Amino acid sequence: IVVFAGPDVGGASISPQPNFYGNAVVIEHTQSINGQPVYTLYGHMSFVAVARGQVVHSGDEVGKVGGTGVALGGTHLHFEVRVGYNDYVSTRNPE
């Protein structure tokens, strides 16, 4: 389920500072780790193709790669896995 979709501005608590990820999408997955929810974040997108509350499945397009926010070095997709909470300090190495 999409829990965040749009620009990372104002009171959005998904990042350490406003407009850090630019246009972003956060998905809460049905899988958990040790009973804790798992989220994935996709940042610096040029376009967001989903809305909060939308159910998405593997293979669905959630947006387009871009260079918004603090995307230094050009266009790319920032990917994060978060465990427990949907906040910056809950980010984990996906490996």
PAZAPA-4460 file (N, C-alpha, C; in steps of 0.05 Angstrom, whole numbers, plus 32768, in hexadecimal, padded with zeros to 4 digits):
% residues 95
    n_x    n_y    n_z   ca_x   ca_y   ca_z    c_x    c_y    c_z   seq   type   mol
   8011   7FE8   8000   8000   8000   8000   8012   8019   8000     1      I     A
   800B   802C   7FEF   801A   8045   7FEE   8013   8056   8006     2      V     A
   8028   805D   8016   8023   806D   802E   802C   8089   802B     3      V     A
   803C   808F   8016   8044   80AA   8010   8049   80AC   7FF2     4      F     A
   803F   80C1   7FE5   8043   80C5   7FC9   8042   80E3   7FC3     5      A     A
   8058   80EE   7FB9   8059   810A   7FB2   8073   8118   7FBA     6      G     A
   8072   8132   7FBB   808B   8141   7FC2   8090   8140   7FE0     7      P     A
   80AA   813D   7FE6   80B4   813B   8002   80B8   8157   800D     8      D     A
   80A2   8165   8013   80A3   8181   801C   8092   8184   8035     9      V     A
   8095   819B   8041   8084   81A2   8058   8088   818F   806F    10      G     A
   8073   8184   807A   8074   8173   8091   8079   8156   808C    11      G     A
   8081   814F   8074   8086   8133   806E   809E   8129   807F    12      A     A
   8099   8114   808E   80AD   810A   80A1   80BD   80F2   8095    13      S     A
   80BC   80EF   807B   80CA   80D9   806F   80E8   80DE   806B    14      I     A
   80F1   80F6   806F   810D   80FD   8069   811A   810E   807F    15      S     A
   8134   8111   807E   8141   8122   8093   813E   8140   808F    16      P     A
   8135   8148   8077   8130   8165   8072   811C   8167   805B    17      Q     A
   810E   817E   805A   80FB   8182   8044   8108   8180   8028    18      P     A
   80FA   8175   8016   8103   8172   7FFA   811D   8161   7FF7    19      N     A
   8122   814F   8009   8139   813E   8008   8136   812A   7FF2    20      F     A
   8120   811C   7FF1   811B   8108   7FDC   810C   8113   7FC4    21      Y     A
   8103   812C   7FC5   80F4   8137   7FAF   80D9   8128   7FAD    22      G     A
   80D2   8120   7F95   80BA   8110   7F91   80C0   80F4   7F9A    23      N     A
   80AF   80E9   7FAC   80B5   80CF   7FB7   809C   80BE   7FBA    24      A     A
   80A0   80A4   7FBC   808B   8091   7FC2   8095   807E   7FD8    25      V     A
   8084   8079   7FEC   808A   8065   8001   8074   8050   8000    26      V     A
   807C   8037   8000   8069   8021   7FFF   806D   8010   8018    27      I     A
   8056   800A   8026   8057   7FF7   803C   8050   7FDB   8031    28      E     A
   8062   7FC8   8036   805F   7FAD   802B   804F   7F9B   803D    29      H     A
   8044   7F86   8032   8036   7F72   8042   8049   7F61   8052    30      T     A
   8062   7F5E   8049   8076   7F4F   8058   807F   7F5F   8070    31      Q     A
   8088   7F50   8084   8094   7F5D   809C   80AE   7F4F   80A3    32      S     A
   80BE   7F5D   80B3   80D7   7F51   80BD   80D5   7F51   80DC    33      I     A
   80D6   7F39   80E7   80D3   7F36   8104   80BA   7F45   810F    34      N     A
   80A5   7F44   8100   808C   7F51   8108   808B   7F6F   8104    35      G     A
   80A0   7F7A   80F8   80A0   7F97   80F2   8099   7F9D   80D5    36      Q     A
   808A   7FB2   80D0   8083   7FB9   80B4   809C   7FC0   80A4    37      P     A
   809A   7FBB   808A   80AF   7FC1   8077   80A5   7FD5   8062    38      V     A
   80B5   7FEA   805E   80AE   7FFF   804B   80C5   8001   8037    39      Y     A
   80BE   8009   801E   80D2   8011   800A   80CD   802D   8001    40      T     A
   80E2   803C   7FFD   80E0   8058   7FF5   80EE   805B   7FDA    41      L     A
   80E1   806A   7FC8   80EC   806F   7FAE   80ED   808E   7FAB    42      Y     A
   8105   8099   7FA8   8108   80B6   7FA9   8114   80C2   7F90    43      G     A
   8113   80DD   7F8F   811E   80ED   7F79   810F   80E9   7F5F    44      H     A
   80F6   80E1   7F60   80E7   80DB   7F48   80DE   80F4   7F39    45      M     A
   80DD   80F2   7F1F   80D3   8109   7F0F   80B4   810A   7F0F    46      S     A
   80A8   80F3   7F13   808B   80F0   7F11   8082   80DA   7F24    47      F     A
   806D   80DF   7F34   8061   80CB   7F45   8047   80C2   7F39    48      V     A
   8044   80A8   7F34   802D   809C   7F26   8019   808F   7F38    49      A     A
   801C   8091   7F53   800A   8084   7F66   8000   8098   7F7A    50      V     A
   7FED   8090   7F8A   7FE2   80A2   7F9F   7FE2   8093   7FB9    51      A     A
   7FE2   80A2   7FCF   7FE1   8097   7FEA   7FC8   8086   7FEC    52      R     A
   7FCC   806E   7FF8   7FB6   805B   7FFC   7FB2   8047   7FE5    53      G     A
   7FC0   804C   7FD0   7FBE   803A   7FB9   7FCC   801F   7FBE    54      Q     A
   7FC0   800A   7FB6   7FCC   7FEF   7FB8   7FDC   7FEB   7F9E    55      V     A
   7FF6   7FE4   7FA1   8007   7FDF   7F8B   8012   7FC2   7F8D    56      V     A
   801A   7FB8   7F76   8024   7F9D   7F74   803F   7F9D   7F66    57      H     A
   804E   7F88   7F6A   8068   7F85   7F5C   8065   7F8A   7F3E    58      S     A
   8075   7F9B   7F33   8074   7FA2   7F17   8064   7FBA   7F10    59      G     A
   8054   7FC5   7F23   8045   7FDD   7F1E   8058   7FF5   7F1D    60      D     A
   8052   8007   7F0B   8062   8020   7F09   8059   8033   7F1E    61      E     A
   806C   803C   7F2F   8065   8050   7F44   806E   806C   7F3D    62      V     A
   807E   806E   7F28   8088   8089   7F20   809E   8086   7F0C    63      G     A
   80AB   809D   7F07   80C2   809F   7EF4   80DB   80A9   7F02    64      K     A
   80F1   809E   7EF9   810B   80A6   7F04   810F   80C4   7EFF    65      V     A
   811C   80D2   7F11   8120   80EE   7F0E   8139   80F9   7F1C    66      G     A
   8138   8113   7F22   814E   8120   7F2F   8144   8135   7F43    67      G     A
   812D   8130   7F50   8122   8143   7F62   812F   8141   7F7E    68      T     A
   812A   8154   7F8F   8135   8154   7FAA   8153   815A   7FA9    69      G     A
   8162   814C   7FB9   817F   8150   7FBA   818E   813C   7FA9    70      V     A
   8182   8135   7F93   818E   8121   7F80   81A7   812D   7F73    71      A     A
   81BE   8129   7F80   81D7   8132   7F76   81E2   811E   7F62    72      L     A
   81EE   8127   7F4D   81F9   8115   7F39   81E6   810D   7F23    73      G     A
   81CF   8119   7F22   81BD   8113   7F0C   81A6   8101   7F13    74      G     A
   8198   80F9   7EFE   8180   80E9   7EFF   8186   80CD   7F0A    75      T     A
   8177   80C5   7F1E   817A   80AA   7F29   8161   80A4   7F3A    76      H     A
   815F   808B   7F43   814A   8083   7F55   8157   807C   7F70    77      L     A
   814E   8089   7F85   8157   8083   7FA0   8145   806E   7FAB    78      H     A
   8150   8058   7FB6   8140   8042   7FC0   8149   803D   7FDD    79      F     A
   8135   803A   7FEF   813A   8034   800B   8127   801E   8015    80      E     A
   8131   800E   8027   8120   7FFB   8036   811F   8004   8053    81      V     A
   8107   8006   805E   8104   800F   8079   80F5   7FF9   8089    82      R     A
   80FE   7FF5   80A1   80F3   7FDF   80B2   80E9   7FEB   80CC    83      V     A
   80D0   7FE6   80D3   80C5   7FEF   80EC   80B5   8008   80EA    84      G     A
   80C1   801D   80DF   80B3   8037   80DC   80BA   8043   80C1    85      Y     A
   80A8   8054   80B7   80AD   8062   809E   80BA   807D   80A4    86      N     A
   80D3   807B   80AD   80E3   8094   80B1   8100   808F   80A9    87      D     A
   810E   80A5   80A7   812A   80A4   809D   813C   8093   80AE    88      Y     A
   8139   8093   80C8   814B   8084   80D9   8145   8066   80D9    89      V     A
   812F   805E   80CD   8128   8041   80CC   8132   8034   80B2    90      S     A
   8142   8043   80A2   814C   8038   8089   8161   8022   808E    91      T     A
   815F   800D   807F   8171   7FF6   8082   817E   7FEF   8067    92      R     A
   8195   7FE3   8068   81A2   7FDA   8050   8193   7FC2   8045    93      N     A
   8189   7FC4   802C   8178   7FAE   8022   8187   7F93   801E    94      P     A
   81A2   7F94   801F   81B1   7F7B   801C   81AE   7F6B   8035    95      E     A
***
